[in-house]
Amino acid sequence: MRTVSEPRRRMSGKERREQLIQISRSLFAEKGFDGTSVEEIAASANVSKPVVYEHFGGKEGVYAVVVDREMQKLLAMVTEALSASHSLIKLERAALALLAYVEENSEGFRILVRDSHAASGTGTFASLINDIASQVEDVMADEFVGRGYDPKLAPMYAQMLVGMVALTGQWWLDVRTPPREEVAAHLVNLAWNGLVGLDPRPRLTASSRGMEQRRAPLPSHPTDRELREMGKARERELKEQEKVREREFKEQEKIRQREQREAEKLAKEQEKARERELREQERLFKEQEKIRERELKEQEKIRQREAKTADRETARQAKISGHPDETGPEHESSG
């Protein structure tokens, strides 16, 4: 008997829409927006092109939905991470959240970090970074106030911090080593320890400031006098920079010598400690040896006393057996 195959169940509008989103997501991740066509999306879903247009109005519409979903997913993960109480924990969990998203949603992250198409609207990676940075900004502002820094600088530092984590995530997307927990730990090590030792009034070194000054444009038509003055100023600047470099070099040499002396001192102290430990071990060994010798002598004395006692007891028994008691049988018969 010939069996009749069951007809394939027709998808609902909601199911078809979700199918098209997932297929488009994979194609956009692999080929990018410009490299993906409506024909490919329709062919992969085994539908006609009008079906794609019916649900999304075109490639731009489905791309915008895909990007918006990925942005909301990543934002939700980072927002949850920032709900921790301590700032260090917030930073650790935020770094882990981004790396977890990279690892578990590689296709989505590839879509977000590509050169965004105009169809994505505000859904660019830069705008996503701004959204995350605006949340981190509040955390940074609280930390700055607590540490006596200017809270007005918090937005700039938030951009630096989030950018550092995001770019590391892009790099890790391909290498995937070391594990994400280790990457997050190193990220937090750099960010947190940098924040802990933050200089409230940072300045460039004199050498770098001088370089910026040298880049200042010359007057359009300098006179001979101005040129001579500029030359003298340049010479003074170079001499000052040379002095700064010499001072920095001397200071570094002093630091190196101090560190070397400290290392030598520490090595000597460790050597002395080892010698003391060896002497102490030798002393303990000798004491234990003396104790063992005393114990052996004491045991020998006890053995000798026991032997003498046994000899006396043997002699007494022998004496008793060789001199019978006067009340014995011989004495009675003589009576």
C-alpha positions as YAML, in Angstrom:
chain: A
units: angstrom
residues:
- id: 1
  name: MET
  ca: [0.00, 0.00, 0.00]
- id: 2
  name: ARG
  ca: [1.39, 3.41, -0.91]
- id: 3
  name: THR
  ca: [1.62, 5.81, 2.02]
- id: 4
  name: VAL
  ca: [0.57, 9.39, 1.55]
- id: 5
  name: SER
  ca: [3.03, 11.90, 3.05]
- id: 6
  name: GLU
  ca: [1.58, 14.31, 5.53]
- id: 7
  name: PRO
  ca: [1.29, 17.88, 4.24]
- id: 8
  name: ARG
  ca: [3.84, 20.30, 5.66]
- id: 9
  name: ARG
  ca: [2.37, 22.53, 8.36]
- id: 10
  name: ARG
  ca: [2.01, 26.12, 7.26]
- id: 11
  name: MET
  ca: [3.83, 28.62, 9.48]
- id: 12
  name: SER
  ca: [1.89, 31.34, 11.22]
- id: 13
  name: GLY
  ca: [2.76, 34.95, 10.46]
- id: 14
  name: LYS
  ca: [4.62, 35.26, 13.77]
- id: 15
  name: GLU
  ca: [6.61, 32.07, 13.18]
- id: 16
  name: ARG
  ca: [7.50, 33.13, 9.61]
- id: 17
  name: ARG
  ca: [8.69, 36.54, 10.86]
- id: 18
  name: GLU
  ca: [10.89, 34.93, 13.50]
- id: 19
  name: GLN
  ca: [12.32, 32.52, 10.93]
- id: 20
  name: LEU
  ca: [13.22, 35.38, 8.60]
- id: 21
  name: ILE
  ca: [14.89, 37.29, 11.47]
- id: 22
  name: GLN
  ca: [17.07, 34.32, 12.45]
- id: 23
  name: ILE
  ca: [18.08, 33.56, 8.85]
- id: 24
  name: SER
  ca: [18.86, 37.24, 8.18]
- id: 25
  name: ARG
  ca: [20.88, 37.43, 11.40]
- id: 26
  name: SER
  ca: [23.16, 34.61, 10.22]
- id: 27
  name: LEU
  ca: [23.56, 36.10, 6.74]
- id: 28
  name: PHE
  ca: [24.28, 39.62, 8.03]
- id: 29
  name: ALA
  ca: [26.89, 38.22, 10.44]
- id: 30
  name: GLU
  ca: [28.59, 36.30, 7.64]
- id: 31
  name: LYS
  ca: [28.35, 38.76, 4.74]
- id: 32
  name: GLY
  ca: [27.39, 42.12, 6.21]
- id: 33
  name: PHE
  ca: [24.48, 44.31, 5.14]
- id: 34
  name: ASP
  ca: [25.75, 45.13, 1.67]
- id: 35
  name: GLY
  ca: [26.76, 41.53, 0.98]
- id: 36
  name: THR
  ca: [23.32, 40.15, 1.78]
- id: 37
  name: SER
  ca: [20.37, 40.36, -0.60]
- id: 38
  name: VAL
  ca: [16.62, 39.87, -0.22]
- id: 39
  name: GLU
  ca: [16.92, 36.99, -2.70]
- id: 40
  name: GLU
  ca: [19.33, 35.16, -0.37]
- id: 41
  name: ILE
  ca: [17.10, 35.70, 2.65]
- id: 42
  name: ALA
  ca: [14.04, 34.44, 0.76]
- id: 43
  name: ALA
  ca: [15.89, 31.45, -0.72]
- id: 44
  name: SER
  ca: [17.30, 30.43, 2.67]
- id: 45
  name: ALA
  ca: [13.80, 30.59, 4.16]
- id: 46
  name: ASN
  ca: [12.34, 28.77, 1.12]
- id: 47
  name: VAL
  ca: [9.88, 31.57, 0.46]
- id: 48
  name: SER
  ca: [9.41, 34.15, -2.26]
- id: 49
  name: LYS
  ca: [10.82, 37.68, -2.11]
- id: 50
  name: PRO
  ca: [7.36, 39.26, -1.58]
- id: 51
  name: VAL
  ca: [7.08, 37.42, 1.73]
- id: 52
  name: VAL
  ca: [10.17, 39.26, 3.01]
- id: 53
  name: TYR
  ca: [8.79, 42.58, 1.77]
- id: 54
  name: GLU
  ca: [5.44, 41.81, 3.36]
- id: 55
  name: HIS
  ca: [6.94, 41.33, 6.83]
- id: 56
  name: PHE
  ca: [9.71, 43.93, 6.82]
- id: 57
  name: GLY
  ca: [9.35, 46.16, 3.79]
- id: 58
  name: GLY
  ca: [12.76, 45.11, 2.53]
- id: 59
  name: LYS
  ca: [16.29, 44.26, 3.63]
- id: 60
  name: GLU
  ca: [16.62, 47.50, 5.60]
- id: 61
  name: GLY
  ca: [13.63, 46.63, 7.77]
- id: 62
  name: VAL
  ca: [14.82, 43.18, 8.81]
- id: 63
  name: TYR
  ca: [18.35, 44.53, 9.40]
- id: 64
  name: ALA
  ca: [17.00, 47.21, 11.74]
- id: 65
  name: VAL
  ca: [15.08, 44.58, 13.72]
- id: 66
  name: VAL
  ca: [18.15, 42.32, 14.01]
- id: 67
  name: VAL
  ca: [20.39, 45.18, 15.18]
- id: 68
  name: ASP
  ca: [17.79, 46.45, 17.66]
- id: 69
  name: ARG
  ca: [17.43, 42.98, 19.19]
- id: 70
  name: GLU
  ca: [21.18, 42.59, 19.62]
- id: 71
  name: MET
  ca: [21.53, 46.04, 21.15]
- id: 72
  name: GLN
  ca: [18.74, 45.39, 23.63]
- id: 73
  name: LYS
  ca: [20.22, 42.00, 24.56]
- id: 74
  name: LEU
  ca: [23.70, 43.41, 25.22]
- id: 75
  name: LEU
  ca: [22.36, 46.49, 27.01]
- id: 76
  name: ALA
  ca: [20.24, 44.30, 29.30]
- id: 77
  name: MET
  ca: [23.27, 42.15, 30.21]
- id: 78
  name: VAL
  ca: [25.46, 45.18, 30.97]
- id: 79
  name: THR
  ca: [22.68, 46.99, 32.86]
- id: 80
  name: GLU
  ca: [22.17, 43.94, 35.07]
- id: 81
  name: ALA
  ca: [25.93, 43.78, 35.72]
- id: 82
  name: LEU
  ca: [25.96, 47.45, 36.79]
- id: 83
  name: SER
  ca: [23.31, 46.79, 39.44]
- id: 84
  name: ALA
  ca: [25.97, 45.42, 41.84]
- id: 85
  name: SER
  ca: [26.71, 47.45, 44.97]
- id: 86
  name: HIS
  ca: [30.50, 47.82, 44.91]
- id: 87
  name: SER
  ca: [32.17, 49.65, 42.02]
- id: 88
  name: LEU
  ca: [34.83, 46.98, 41.55]
- id: 89
  name: ILE
  ca: [32.15, 44.28, 41.32]
- id: 90
  name: LYS
  ca: [30.26, 46.42, 38.80]
- id: 91
  name: LEU
  ca: [33.36, 46.69, 36.64]
- id: 92
  name: GLU
  ca: [34.11, 42.97, 36.85]
- id: 93
  name: ARG
  ca: [30.56, 41.94, 36.01]
- id: 94
  name: ALA
  ca: [30.25, 44.47, 33.18]
- id: 95
  name: ALA
  ca: [33.45, 43.15, 31.55]
- id: 96
  name: LEU
  ca: [32.24, 39.57, 32.01]
- id: 97
  name: ALA
  ca: [28.82, 40.47, 30.58]
- id: 98
  name: LEU
  ca: [30.33, 41.89, 27.38]
- id: 99
  name: LEU
  ca: [32.67, 38.92, 26.94]
- id: 100
  name: ALA
  ca: [29.82, 36.50, 27.64]
- id: 101
  name: TYR
  ca: [27.77, 38.21, 24.95]
- id: 102
  name: VAL
  ca: [30.70, 37.98, 22.52]
- id: 103
  name: GLU
  ca: [31.16, 34.28, 23.26]
- id: 104
  name: GLU
  ca: [27.49, 33.27, 23.30]
- id: 105
  name: ASN
  ca: [26.19, 35.63, 20.60]
- id: 106
  name: SER
  ca: [29.08, 35.81, 18.15]
- id: 107
  name: GLU
  ca: [26.84, 36.45, 15.15]
- id: 108
  name: GLY
  ca: [25.08, 39.31, 16.88]
- id: 109
  name: PHE
  ca: [28.34, 40.91, 17.98]
- id: 110
  name: ARG
  ca: [29.78, 40.65, 14.46]
- id: 111
  name: ILE
  ca: [26.72, 42.50, 13.17]
- id: 112
  name: LEU
  ca: [27.08, 45.26, 15.76]
- id: 113
  name: VAL
  ca: [30.76, 45.91, 15.19]
- id: 114
  name: ARG
  ca: [30.59, 46.01, 11.39]
- id: 115
  name: ASP
  ca: [30.51, 49.36, 9.63]
- id: 116
  name: SER
  ca: [26.87, 50.14, 10.28]
- id: 117
  name: HIS
  ca: [24.58, 50.83, 7.37]
- id: 118
  name: ALA
  ca: [22.30, 53.84, 7.34]
- id: 119
  name: ALA
  ca: [19.38, 51.42, 7.60]
- id: 120
  name: SER
  ca: [20.36, 50.69, 11.18]
- id: 121
  name: GLY
  ca: [19.36, 54.20, 12.24]
- id: 122
  name: THR
  ca: [20.71, 54.79, 15.71]
- id: 123
  name: GLY
  ca: [21.67, 51.12, 15.98]
- id: 124
  name: THR
  ca: [25.37, 51.56, 15.42]
- id: 125
  name: PHE
  ca: [28.10, 50.16, 17.61]
- id: 126
  name: ALA
  ca: [29.18, 53.71, 18.46]
- id: 127
  name: SER
  ca: [25.69, 54.58, 19.69]
- id: 128
  name: LEU
  ca: [25.61, 51.35, 21.66]
- id: 129
  name: ILE
  ca: [28.91, 52.28, 23.31]
- id: 130
  name: ASN
  ca: [27.43, 55.69, 24.13]
- id: 131
  name: ASP
  ca: [24.38, 54.08, 25.72]
- id: 132
  name: ILE
  ca: [26.56, 51.84, 27.90]
- id: 133
  name: ALA
  ca: [28.94, 54.71, 28.69]
- id: 134
  name: SER
  ca: [26.05, 56.87, 29.89]
- id: 135
  name: GLN
  ca: [25.29, 54.21, 32.51]
- id: 136
  name: VAL
  ca: [28.93, 53.81, 33.47]
- id: 137
  name: GLU
  ca: [29.17, 57.60, 33.70]
- id: 138
  name: ASP
  ca: [26.98, 57.63, 36.83]
- id: 139
  name: VAL
  ca: [29.22, 55.02, 38.47]
- id: 140
  name: MET
  ca: [32.34, 57.01, 37.56]
- id: 141
  name: ALA
  ca: [30.85, 60.26, 38.85]
- id: 142
  name: ASP
  ca: [30.13, 58.69, 42.26]
- id: 143
  name: GLU
  ca: [33.67, 57.29, 42.42]
- id: 144
  name: PHE
  ca: [35.17, 60.66, 41.45]
- id: 145
  name: VAL
  ca: [33.21, 62.51, 44.14]
- id: 146
  name: GLY
  ca: [34.27, 59.95, 46.75]
- id: 147
  name: ARG
  ca: [37.93, 60.31, 45.77]
- id: 148
  name: GLY
  ca: [37.97, 64.09, 45.44]
- id: 149
  name: TYR
  ca: [38.23, 64.24, 41.64]
- id: 150
  name: ASP
  ca: [36.25, 66.51, 39.35]
- id: 151
  name: PRO
  ca: [32.96, 64.67, 38.52]
- id: 152
  name: LYS
  ca: [32.63, 66.71, 35.31]
- id: 153
  name: LEU
  ca: [35.36, 64.47, 33.84]
- id: 154
  name: ALA
  ca: [33.27, 61.31, 34.43]
- id: 155
  name: PRO
  ca: [31.73, 61.23, 30.89]
- id: 156
  name: MET
  ca: [35.17, 61.28, 29.27]
- id: 157
  name: TYR
  ca: [36.51, 58.56, 31.56]
- id: 158
  name: ALA
  ca: [33.37, 56.47, 30.99]
- id: 159
  name: GLN
  ca: [33.99, 56.59, 27.22]
- id: 160
  name: MET
  ca: [37.64, 55.56, 27.78]
- id: 161
  name: LEU
  ca: [36.69, 52.67, 30.03]
- id: 162
  name: VAL
  ca: [33.87, 51.30, 27.87]
- id: 163
  name: GLY
  ca: [35.92, 51.76, 24.70]
- id: 164
  name: MET
  ca: [38.77, 49.77, 26.20]
- id: 165
  name: VAL
  ca: [36.48, 46.87, 27.09]
- id: 166
  name: ALA
  ca: [34.62, 46.99, 23.76]
- id: 167
  name: LEU
  ca: [37.78, 46.97, 21.63]
- id: 168
  name: THR
  ca: [39.17, 44.11, 23.69]
- id: 169
  name: GLY
  ca: [35.92, 42.25, 23.02]
- id: 170
  name: GLN
  ca: [36.36, 42.79, 19.28]
- id: 171
  name: TRP
  ca: [39.90, 41.39, 19.46]
- id: 172
  name: TRP
  ca: [38.80, 38.43, 21.60]
- id: 173
  name: LEU
  ca: [35.96, 37.63, 19.19]
- id: 174
  name: ASP
  ca: [38.48, 35.96, 16.87]
- id: 175
  name: VAL
  ca: [41.27, 34.74, 19.16]
- id: 176
  name: ARG
  ca: [39.07, 33.34, 21.98]
- id: 177
  name: THR
  ca: [42.07, 32.87, 24.23]
- id: 178
  name: PRO
  ca: [42.67, 33.15, 27.13]
- id: 179
  name: PRO
  ca: [39.26, 32.22, 28.66]
- id: 180
  name: ARG
  ca: [36.82, 35.08, 29.16]
- id: 181
  name: GLU
  ca: [37.18, 35.06, 32.98]
- id: 182
  name: GLU
  ca: [40.93, 35.58, 32.59]
- id: 183
  name: VAL
  ca: [40.44, 38.33, 29.98]
- id: 184
  name: ALA
  ca: [37.94, 40.07, 32.26]
- id: 185
  name: ALA
  ca: [40.37, 39.83, 35.19]
- id: 186
  name: HIS
  ca: [43.14, 41.49, 33.15]
- id: 187
  name: LEU
  ca: [40.77, 44.20, 31.91]
- id: 188
  name: VAL
  ca: [39.69, 45.00, 35.44]
- id: 189
  name: ASN
  ca: [43.30, 44.88, 36.62]
- id: 190
  name: LEU
  ca: [44.26, 47.61, 34.16]
- id: 191
  name: ALA
  ca: [41.12, 49.70, 34.65]
- id: 192
  name: TRP
  ca: [40.67, 49.41, 38.41]
- id: 193
  name: ASN
  ca: [44.29, 49.72, 39.46]
- id: 194
  name: GLY
  ca: [44.56, 52.66, 37.08]
- id: 195
  name: LEU
  ca: [41.52, 54.28, 38.70]
- id: 196
  name: VAL
  ca: [42.83, 53.61, 42.21]
- id: 197
  name: GLY
  ca: [46.06, 55.49, 41.49]
- id: 198
  name: LEU
  ca: [44.38, 58.18, 39.40]
- id: 199
  name: ASP
  ca: [46.13, 61.55, 39.36]
- id: 200
  name: PRO
  ca: [43.46, 64.24, 39.93]
- id: 201
  name: ARG
  ca: [45.49, 66.74, 37.85]
- id: 202
  name: PRO
  ca: [47.37, 64.80, 35.17]
- id: 203
  name: ARG
  ca: [49.82, 66.64, 32.92]
- id: 204
  name: LEU
  ca: [52.04, 65.66, 30.04]
- id: 205
  name: THR
  ca: [55.77, 65.49, 30.65]
- id: 206
  name: ALA
  ca: [57.79, 68.57, 29.80]
- id: 207
  name: SER
  ca: [59.28, 66.76, 26.82]
- id: 208
  name: SER
  ca: [55.87, 66.00, 25.29]
- id: 209
  name: ARG
  ca: [54.58, 69.49, 26.00]
- id: 210
  name: GLY
  ca: [57.61, 70.87, 24.20]
- id: 211
  name: MET
  ca: [56.82, 68.69, 21.20]
- id: 212
  name: GLU
  ca: [53.32, 70.12, 21.03]
- id: 213
  name: GLN
  ca: [54.71, 73.62, 21.23]
- id: 214
  name: ARG
  ca: [57.08, 72.88, 18.35]
- id: 215
  name: ARG
  ca: [54.10, 71.87, 16.25]
- id: 216
  name: ALA
  ca: [52.55, 75.36, 16.61]
- id: 217
  name: PRO
  ca: [52.24, 77.03, 13.19]
- id: 218
  name: LEU
  ca: [54.74, 79.73, 12.31]
- id: 219
  name: PRO
  ca: [53.58, 83.27, 11.54]
- id: 220
  name: SER
  ca: [52.71, 83.74, 7.88]
- id: 221
  name: HIS
  ca: [55.58, 86.22, 7.24]
- id: 222
  name: PRO
  ca: [58.02, 86.21, 10.19]
- id: 223
  name: THR
  ca: [60.61, 88.98, 10.27]
- id: 224
  name: ASP
  ca: [64.34, 88.34, 10.72]
- id: 225
  name: ARG
  ca: [64.07, 89.46, 14.33]
- id: 226
  name: GLU
  ca: [61.16, 87.11, 14.98]
- id: 227
  name: LEU
  ca: [63.07, 84.26, 13.40]
- id: 228
  name: ARG
  ca: [66.10, 84.98, 15.64]
- id: 229
  name: GLU
  ca: [63.85, 85.14, 18.70]
- id: 230
  name: MET
  ca: [62.18, 81.89, 17.70]
- id: 231
  name: GLY
  ca: [65.57, 80.29, 17.22]
- id: 232
  name: LYS
  ca: [66.72, 81.39, 20.67]
- id: 233
  name: ALA
  ca: [63.46, 80.18, 22.19]
- id: 234
  name: ARG
  ca: [63.93, 76.86, 20.47]
- id: 235
  name: GLU
  ca: [67.48, 76.58, 21.83]
- id: 236
  name: ARG
  ca: [66.27, 77.40, 25.36]
- id: 237
  name: GLU
  ca: [63.50, 74.84, 25.01]
- id: 238
  name: LEU
  ca: [65.90, 72.17, 23.79]
- id: 239
  name: LYS
  ca: [68.30, 72.90, 26.67]
- id: 240
  name: GLU
  ca: [65.43, 72.69, 29.14]
- id: 241
  name: GLN
  ca: [64.29, 69.41, 27.63]
- id: 242
  name: GLU
  ca: [67.83, 68.09, 27.83]
- id: 243
  name: LYS
  ca: [67.98, 69.06, 31.51]
- id: 244
  name: VAL
  ca: [64.65, 67.34, 32.11]
- id: 245
  name: ARG
  ca: [65.88, 64.19, 30.39]
- id: 246
  name: GLU
  ca: [69.09, 64.26, 32.43]
- id: 247
  name: ARG
  ca: [67.12, 64.69, 35.66]
- id: 248
  name: GLU
  ca: [64.76, 61.88, 34.67]
- id: 249
  name: PHE
  ca: [67.70, 59.65, 33.77]
- id: 250
  name: LYS
  ca: [69.48, 60.40, 37.08]
- id: 251
  name: GLU
  ca: [66.28, 59.77, 38.98]
- id: 252
  name: GLN
  ca: [65.75, 56.48, 37.18]
- id: 253
  name: GLU
  ca: [69.37, 55.52, 37.88]
- id: 254
  name: LYS
  ca: [68.88, 56.32, 41.58]
- id: 255
  name: ILE
  ca: [65.74, 54.24, 41.63]
- id: 256
  name: ARG
  ca: [67.55, 51.38, 39.89]
- id: 257
  name: GLN
  ca: [70.44, 51.55, 42.35]
- id: 258
  name: ARG
  ca: [68.00, 51.66, 45.29]
- id: 259
  name: GLU
  ca: [66.17, 48.65, 43.94]
- id: 260
  name: GLN
  ca: [69.47, 46.84, 43.42]
- id: 261
  name: ARG
  ca: [70.58, 47.63, 46.99]
- id: 262
  name: GLU
  ca: [67.21, 46.51, 48.30]
- id: 263
  name: ALA
  ca: [67.49, 43.29, 46.31]
- id: 264
  name: GLU
  ca: [71.01, 42.66, 47.63]
- id: 265
  name: LYS
  ca: [69.89, 43.44, 51.17]
- id: 266
  name: LEU
  ca: [66.95, 41.11, 50.82]
- id: 267
  name: ALA
  ca: [69.21, 38.36, 49.42]
- id: 268
  name: LYS
  ca: [71.61, 38.76, 52.36]
- id: 269
  name: GLU
  ca: [68.74, 38.67, 54.84]
- id: 270
  name: GLN
  ca: [67.38, 35.55, 53.20]
- id: 271
  name: GLU
  ca: [70.84, 33.96, 53.30]
- id: 272
  name: LYS
  ca: [71.20, 34.84, 56.99]
- id: 273
  name: ALA
  ca: [67.75, 33.45, 57.65]
- id: 274
  name: ARG
  ca: [68.71, 30.20, 55.91]
- id: 275
  name: GLU
  ca: [71.94, 30.00, 57.94]
- id: 276
  name: ARG
  ca: [70.01, 30.60, 61.17]
- id: 277
  name: GLU
  ca: [67.53, 27.96, 60.17]
- id: 278
  name: LEU
  ca: [70.33, 25.48, 59.42]
- id: 279
  name: ARG
  ca: [72.03, 26.24, 62.77]
- id: 280
  name: GLU
  ca: [68.74, 25.81, 64.56]
- id: 281
  name: GLN
  ca: [68.13, 22.50, 62.80]
- id: 282
  name: GLU
  ca: [71.67, 21.37, 63.72]
- id: 283
  name: ARG
  ca: [71.15, 22.40, 67.35]
- id: 284
  name: LEU
  ca: [67.86, 20.53, 67.51]
- id: 285
  name: PHE
  ca: [69.51, 17.47, 65.96]
- id: 286
  name: LYS
  ca: [72.29, 17.53, 68.57]
- id: 287
  name: GLU
  ca: [69.80, 17.92, 71.40]
- id: 288
  name: GLN
  ca: [67.78, 15.02, 70.07]
- id: 289
  name: GLU
  ca: [70.99, 12.98, 69.79]
- id: 290
  name: LYS
  ca: [71.86, 13.77, 73.42]
- id: 291
  name: ILE
  ca: [68.37, 12.82, 74.51]
- id: 292
  name: ARG
  ca: [68.68, 9.50, 72.67]
- id: 293
  name: GLU
  ca: [72.09, 8.88, 74.29]
- id: 294
  name: ARG
  ca: [70.67, 9.62, 77.78]
- id: 295
  name: GLU
  ca: [67.76, 7.31, 77.09]
- id: 296
  name: LEU
  ca: [70.13, 4.53, 76.00]
- id: 297
  name: LYS
  ca: [72.30, 5.00, 79.10]
- id: 298
  name: GLU
  ca: [69.25, 4.98, 81.32]
- id: 299
  name: GLN
  ca: [67.98, 1.84, 79.64]
- id: 300
  name: GLU
  ca: [71.44, 0.24, 80.11]
- id: 301
  name: LYS
  ca: [71.43, 1.12, 83.82]
- id: 302
  name: ILE
  ca: [67.98, -0.33, 84.22]
- id: 303
  name: ARG
  ca: [69.09, -3.50, 82.41]
- id: 304
  name: GLN
  ca: [72.17, -3.80, 84.65]
- id: 305
  name: ARG
  ca: [70.08, -3.28, 87.81]
- id: 306
  name: GLU
  ca: [67.63, -5.91, 86.63]
- id: 307
  name: ALA
  ca: [70.52, -8.31, 85.90]
- id: 308
  name: LYS
  ca: [72.02, -7.77, 89.38]
- id: 309
  name: THR
  ca: [68.65, -8.28, 90.98]
- id: 310
  name: ALA
  ca: [68.22, -11.50, 89.03]
- id: 311
  name: ASP
  ca: [71.72, -12.68, 90.05]
- id: 312
  name: ARG
  ca: [71.00, -12.00, 93.73]
- id: 313
  name: GLU
  ca: [67.72, -13.83, 93.49]
- id: 314
  name: THR
  ca: [69.45, -16.82, 91.84]
- id: 315
  name: ALA
  ca: [72.13, -16.90, 94.55]
- id: 316
  name: ARG
  ca: [69.52, -16.73, 97.28]
- id: 317
  name: GLN
  ca: [67.59, -19.59, 95.77]
- id: 318
  name: ALA
  ca: [70.78, -21.64, 95.47]
- id: 319
  name: LYS
  ca: [71.69, -20.98, 99.09]
- id: 320
  name: ILE
  ca: [68.27, -22.01, 100.25]
- id: 321
  name: SER
  ca: [68.36, -25.28, 98.33]
- id: 322
  name: GLY
  ca: [71.92, -26.18, 99.70]
- id: 323
  name: HIS
  ca: [71.09, -25.61, 103.50]
- id: 324
  name: PRO
  ca: [67.83, -27.36, 104.50]
- id: 325
  name: ASP
  ca: [65.80, -26.13, 107.45]
- id: 326
  name: GLU
  ca: [66.69, -27.51, 110.94]
- id: 327
  name: THR
  ca: [63.15, -28.75, 111.47]
- id: 328
  name: GLY
  ca: [63.47, -31.22, 108.60]
- id: 329
  name: PRO
  ca: [63.13, -35.04, 108.78]
- id: 330
  name: GLU
  ca: [66.78, -35.72, 109.90]
- id: 331
  name: HIS
  ca: [66.38, -33.63, 113.04]
- id: 332
  name: GLU
  ca: [63.14, -35.42, 113.96]
- id: 333
  name: SER
  ca: [64.70, -38.94, 113.64]
- id: 334
  name: SER
  ca: [67.62, -38.11, 115.94]
- id: 335
  name: GLY
  ca: [65.21, -37.25, 118.69]
...
